[in-house]
Amino acid sequence: MAVHLIMHPEQHLKSSDTIRDIVIGMSDGLTVPFALAAGLSGAINSSGIVITAGIAEIVAGSIAMGLGGFLAGRTEAEHYAAELQREYDEVERVPEQEKAEVKEVFASFGLSEQLQTQVADEMAKDKDKWVDFMMRYELGLEKPLANRATQSAITIGLSYVVGGIIPLSPYFFEANSQTALVYSCVITMICLFVFGYFKSKVTGQPPIAGAFKVLVIGALAAAAAFGMAKLITGK
């Protein structure tokens, strides 16, 4: 009897470091300039002032966010290098203890003690693979990509700029800031919903619920800024 195997395609969206950086940059880029523009629109009627302040905020925000991403990437790389050196030192100084740690890992997988010992002895023959195994399964660390810090800084910074231009764009075409705010709200709410949807898809969360969550957060931030501006100016 012929046996036909039907391959089941698995649909998985896996988040990468680049996607994570885009999410970080776009999330703040859409929300912070939008809230700033809304707040200024509640206090003044000039779109020119909103544009000037908005661009200044986008430049400062993108630099700050990019620098944060750079420092986070450098810290991750330095931490990995320090732990890597420590593992190499330990397999040299206390190899039996390191073998015992390998056996503990495989014991958690349900392997017999005989197999644990056999695998640990085989692994100890190649120090590089041994150390790599310990980094992954004992410490849970993956080797950072080359130039990860720089790439992260650029990705986050550019994503912030793209996100920030969206709520600011209507002010370039409408002189009255409060009228421009209406258009900005419509455009930004749509973008927040779409962004929240795809962000949730990438991270494995319910997409519709995630889209509404991002939308509500952005709307609340803008409403709070607008209300505070009205309260302070008394208009």
matplotlib code that plots the C-alpha trace (Angstrom):
import matplotlib.pyplot as plt

x = [0.0, 1.4, 1.8, 1.3, 2.8, 1.0, 3.4, 1.7, 3.0, 3.5, 2.6, 4.8, 5.8, 9.1, 10.2, 13.7, 15.9, 15.2, 11.5, 11.8, 13.7, 11.1, 8.4, 10.2, 10.9, 7.5, 5.6, 7.1, 7.3, 3.6, 2.6, 4.9, 4.8, 1.1, 0.6, 2.8, 1.0, -2.4, -1.2, 0.1, -3.1, -5.1, -3.1, -2.4, -3.9, -0.7, 0.3, 3.7, 4.6, 3.3, 5.5, 8.6, 8.1, 7.1, 10.2, 12.4, 10.9, 11.3, 15.0, 15.6, 13.5, 15.1, 18.6, 17.7, 15.9, 18.8, 21.3, 19.4, 19.3, 23.0, 23.9, 21.6, 23.3, 26.8, 25.8, 24.4, 27.6, 29.9, 27.9, 28.1, 31.8, 32.4, 30.3, 32.0, 35.4, 34.2, 32.9, 36.2, 38.0, 35.7, 36.1, 39.8, 39.9, 36.9, 36.0, 34.3, 32.0, 31.2, 30.5, 28.1, 26.3, 25.9, 24.5, 22.0, 20.8, 20.2, 18.7, 16.0, 15.3, 14.7, 17.8, 19.2, 22.3, 24.3, 23.4, 24.0, 27.6, 28.2, 27.0, 29.0, 32.2, 31.7, 31.0, 34.1, 36.3, 35.5, 35.9, 34.3, 31.1, 31.1, 31.3, 28.7, 26.3, 26.8, 26.2, 22.9, 21.5, 23.0, 23.0, 20.4, 22.6, 22.8, 25.8, 24.9, 25.2, 28.1, 27.5, 24.2, 24.5, 24.9, 22.1, 19.8, 20.5, 19.8, 16.7, 15.1, 16.0, 14.7, 11.5, 10.9, 11.3, 8.8, 6.4, 6.7, 6.1, 2.7, 0.8, 2.6, 1.9, -1.5, 0.0, 2.0, -1.2, -3.5, -2.7, -5.2, -3.7, -7.0, -8.3, -5.1, -5.5, -8.7, -7.0, -4.0, -6.3, -7.9, -4.6, -2.8, -5.6, -5.6, -1.9, -1.9, -4.5, -2.6, 0.7, -0.8, -2.3, 1.0, 2.9, 0.6, 0.9, 4.7, 4.7, 2.1, -0.6, -4.3, -4.0, -7.4, -7.0, -3.4, -4.5, -7.1, -4.7, -2.1, -4.9, -6.3, -2.9, -2.2, -5.6, -5.3, -1.9, -3.1, -6.3, -4.4, -2.0, -4.8, -6.9, -3.9, -3.2, -6.8, -6.8, -3.6, -4.5, -8.1, -9.3]
y = [0.0, 3.4, 5.8, 9.5, 12.0, 15.3, 18.1, 20.5, 24.0, 25.8, 29.4, 31.2, 34.9, 35.2, 38.5, 39.5, 42.2, 44.5, 44.1, 44.8, 48.0, 49.1, 48.5, 50.5, 53.5, 53.6, 53.1, 56.2, 58.1, 57.9, 58.6, 61.3, 63.8, 63.2, 64.1, 67.2, 68.4, 67.9, 69.8, 72.7, 72.8, 73.2, 76.3, 78.1, 78.4, 78.5, 75.4, 76.9, 76.8, 73.2, 72.2, 73.9, 72.3, 69.0, 68.8, 69.8, 67.0, 64.5, 65.3, 65.2, 62.1, 60.1, 60.9, 60.0, 56.8, 55.9, 56.5, 54.3, 51.5, 51.9, 51.7, 48.8, 47.0, 47.7, 46.6, 43.3, 42.7, 43.5, 41.3, 38.4, 38.8, 38.9, 35.7, 34.0, 34.6, 33.4, 30.1, 29.5, 30.1, 27.6, 24.8, 25.2, 25.4, 23.2, 20.9, 18.3, 20.9, 22.2, 18.6, 18.3, 21.4, 19.9, 16.8, 18.9, 20.4, 17.1, 15.7, 18.3, 16.9, 13.5, 11.7, 8.8, 9.3, 7.1, 9.3, 12.4, 11.3, 10.2, 13.5, 15.5, 13.6, 14.0, 17.7, 18.2, 17.2, 20.5, 23.4, 25.9, 23.9, 23.1, 26.8, 27.7, 25.1, 26.5, 30.0, 29.0, 26.5, 27.4, 31.2, 31.6, 33.9, 34.2, 35.8, 39.3, 40.1, 42.1, 45.9, 45.2, 48.4, 50.7, 48.9, 49.2, 52.9, 53.6, 51.5, 52.9, 56.5, 56.3, 54.5, 57.3, 59.9, 58.0, 57.6, 61.2, 62.7, 61.0, 63.0, 66.2, 66.0, 67.7, 70.8, 71.3, 71.8, 73.5, 76.9, 76.5, 74.1, 73.0, 72.1, 70.3, 68.4, 66.9, 65.5, 64.5, 62.5, 60.6, 59.8, 58.9, 56.8, 54.7, 54.3, 53.4, 50.7, 49.3, 49.5, 47.8, 45.1, 44.1, 44.5, 42.0, 39.6, 39.7, 39.2, 36.4, 38.4, 38.7, 41.2, 43.0, 43.4, 44.6, 47.1, 48.6, 48.7, 50.7, 52.9, 53.7, 54.5, 57.0, 58.5, 58.9, 60.5, 63.1, 63.8, 64.4, 66.8, 68.7, 68.9, 70.1, 72.8, 74.0, 74.0, 76.0, 78.6, 78.8, 78.7]
z = [0.0, -1.0, 1.8, 0.8, 3.2, 3.3, 4.4, 6.7, 6.1, 9.4, 9.4, 11.9, 12.0, 13.7, 15.1, 14.3, 15.8, 12.9, 13.2, 16.9, 16.2, 13.7, 16.2, 18.9, 16.5, 14.9, 18.1, 19.7, 16.4, 15.8, 19.4, 20.7, 17.8, 17.5, 21.2, 20.8, 17.7, 19.4, 22.5, 20.5, 18.4, 21.5, 22.4, 19.1, 15.7, 13.6, 11.8, 11.2, 14.9, 15.2, 12.2, 13.7, 17.1, 15.6, 13.3, 16.3, 18.4, 15.6, 15.1, 18.9, 19.4, 16.6, 17.8, 21.4, 20.4, 18.0, 20.7, 23.1, 20.5, 19.9, 23.6, 24.1, 21.2, 22.5, 26.0, 24.6, 22.6, 25.6, 27.9, 25.4, 25.0, 28.8, 29.3, 26.4, 27.9, 31.2, 29.7, 27.9, 31.2, 33.0, 30.5, 31.0, 34.8, 35.8, 32.9, 35.1, 36.6, 33.1, 32.0, 34.9, 33.7, 30.3, 31.8, 33.7, 30.5, 28.9, 32.1, 31.7, 28.2, 29.8, 28.5, 30.6, 32.7, 30.3, 27.3, 29.3, 30.1, 26.5, 25.0, 27.6, 26.8, 23.1, 23.4, 25.5, 22.5, 20.7, 23.1, 20.6, 20.2, 23.9, 24.9, 22.2, 23.7, 27.2, 26.0, 24.3, 26.7, 30.1, 29.8, 27.1, 25.1, 21.3, 19.6, 18.5, 14.8, 13.6, 13.7, 15.5, 17.6, 14.6, 12.6, 15.6, 16.0, 12.3, 12.1, 15.3, 14.4, 10.8, 12.0, 14.5, 11.7, 9.4, 12.3, 13.3, 9.9, 9.6, 12.2, 11.3, 7.5, 7.5, 9.0, 5.9, 3.9, 6.3, 7.9, 10.7, 13.3, 14.7, 11.3, 10.5, 13.8, 12.6, 9.5, 11.6, 13.9, 11.1, 9.4, 12.6, 14.0, 10.8, 10.9, 14.6, 13.9, 10.9, 12.8, 15.9, 13.7, 12.1, 15.3, 17.0, 14.0, 14.3, 18.1, 18.0, 19.7, 18.7, 15.8, 16.2, 20.0, 19.6, 16.9, 19.2, 22.1, 20.1, 18.8, 22.3, 23.7, 20.9, 21.2, 24.9, 24.7, 22.1, 24.0, 27.2, 25.6, 23.8, 27.0, 29.1, 26.5, 26.6, 30.4, 30.6, 28.0, 29.1, 25.5]

ax = plt.figure().add_subplot(projection="3d")
ax.plot(x, y, z, "-o")
ax.set_aspect("equal")
plt.show()
